[in-house]
Amino acid sequence: MMFYVKQEKSKPKLKPKKEREEYAAWLASHQTPVAKKQTRKLKPWTYGFSEPVRGTQNIPSLNPSMMGNAPLPEQKVYTGDKIIGITIIHKSCLQPVFNQQQAIDAANMRR
């Protein structure tokens, strides 16, 4: 039978106080001074109407009196002269029927 024992890690031992102070003094003498962070002075944002940045000229559009509305196209209406009906061949496949023979053929198709 095996037993697993979990051992806690021990804390690292501190060096003597004198040695720590010497190291801190040595470290301070070898480090470069840190520059202070400069803060920028921001101007408050204001919204105003001024000259356009691009300076694009104002180009007038065409004279509206020259332009007209397009006439509506004629309505497309089936008069019923040629098609006698519509068949459903397969699911949503709709086909027009022009004569009696096409209607008979569509009715006799295998489904």
C-alpha positions as CSV (number, residue, x, y, z in Angstrom):
1,M,0.0,0.0,0.0
2,M,1.3,3.4,-0.9
3,F,0.8,6.6,1.0
4,Y,1.2,10.0,-0.6
5,V,2.3,12.7,1.8
6,K,2.0,16.3,0.7
7,Q,4.7,18.4,2.2
8,E,4.3,22.1,2.5
9,K,7.1,24.2,1.0
10,S,9.0,26.1,3.7
11,K,9.4,29.8,3.5
12,P,12.7,31.1,2.2
13,K,15.0,32.2,5.0
14,L,15.8,35.9,5.3
15,K,19.4,37.0,5.1
16,P,20.7,39.0,8.0
17,K,19.6,42.6,8.3
18,K,23.0,44.1,7.7
19,E,23.4,42.1,4.4
20,R,20.0,43.2,3.2
21,E,20.7,46.9,3.9
22,E,24.1,46.6,2.0
23,Y,22.3,45.1,-0.9
24,A,19.6,47.8,-0.9
25,A,22.3,50.5,-0.9
26,W,24.2,48.9,-3.7
27,L,21.0,48.5,-5.8
28,A,20.1,52.2,-5.2
29,S,23.5,53.3,-6.4
30,H,23.3,51.3,-9.6
31,Q,19.8,52.1,-10.7
32,T,19.0,54.9,-13.1
33,P,16.7,57.6,-11.9
34,V,13.1,57.3,-13.1
35,A,11.9,60.3,-15.1
36,K,8.7,61.9,-13.9
37,K,5.6,61.3,-16.0
38,Q,4.5,64.4,-17.7
39,T,0.9,65.2,-18.0
40,R,-0.4,67.0,-21.0
41,K,-2.7,70.0,-20.6
42,L,-5.8,69.3,-22.6
43,K,-8.0,72.1,-24.0
44,P,-11.7,71.6,-23.4
45,W,-13.5,70.4,-26.5
46,T,-15.9,72.8,-28.0
47,Y,-18.2,72.4,-31.0
48,G,-18.5,75.2,-33.4
49,F,-19.3,75.9,-37.0
50,S,-16.2,76.9,-38.9
51,E,-14.8,76.7,-42.3
52,P,-14.7,73.2,-43.9
53,V,-11.3,71.5,-43.5
54,R,-11.1,70.5,-47.1
55,G,-12.3,73.7,-48.6
56,T,-14.4,72.0,-51.3
57,Q,-16.4,74.4,-53.4
58,N,-20.1,74.2,-53.3
59,I,-21.2,72.7,-56.6
60,P,-24.9,73.4,-57.4
61,S,-27.0,70.5,-58.5
62,L,-29.0,70.4,-61.8
63,N,-32.0,72.6,-62.2
64,P,-35.0,70.7,-60.7
65,S,-37.3,72.1,-63.4
66,M,-35.3,70.2,-66.0
67,M,-35.8,66.9,-64.2
68,G,-39.2,65.1,-64.4
69,N,-40.8,62.1,-63.1
70,A,-40.7,58.9,-65.2
71,P,-44.0,57.7,-66.4
72,L,-45.3,54.5,-64.9
73,P,-45.0,51.4,-67.1
74,E,-48.2,49.8,-68.4
75,Q,-49.6,47.2,-66.1
76,K,-48.9,43.6,-67.3
77,V,-52.2,41.8,-67.3
78,Y,-52.8,38.3,-68.6
79,T,-55.7,38.1,-71.0
80,G,-56.2,34.4,-70.9
81,D,-55.7,33.6,-74.5
82,K,-53.0,30.9,-74.5
83,I,-52.6,29.4,-71.0
84,I,-55.4,27.0,-69.9
85,G,-54.0,26.3,-66.4
86,I,-51.0,25.6,-64.2
87,T,-49.8,22.1,-63.1
88,I,-47.7,21.1,-60.1
89,I,-45.2,18.6,-61.3
90,H,-43.1,18.0,-58.2
91,K,-43.5,19.8,-54.8
92,S,-43.4,23.5,-55.7
93,C,-42.5,23.2,-59.4
94,L,-45.3,25.0,-61.1
95,Q,-45.6,24.8,-64.9
96,P,-48.0,26.4,-67.3
97,V,-50.3,24.3,-69.5
98,F,-51.0,25.5,-73.0
99,N,-53.2,22.7,-74.4
100,Q,-55.2,19.6,-73.3
101,Q,-52.4,17.2,-74.2
102,Q,-49.9,18.8,-71.8
103,A,-52.5,18.6,-69.0
104,I,-53.0,14.8,-69.7
105,D,-49.2,14.3,-69.8
106,A,-48.7,16.1,-66.5
107,A,-51.5,14.0,-64.9
108,N,-50.0,10.7,-66.0
109,M,-46.5,11.5,-64.7
110,R,-45.1,9.3,-62.0
111,R,-45.1,10.8,-58.6
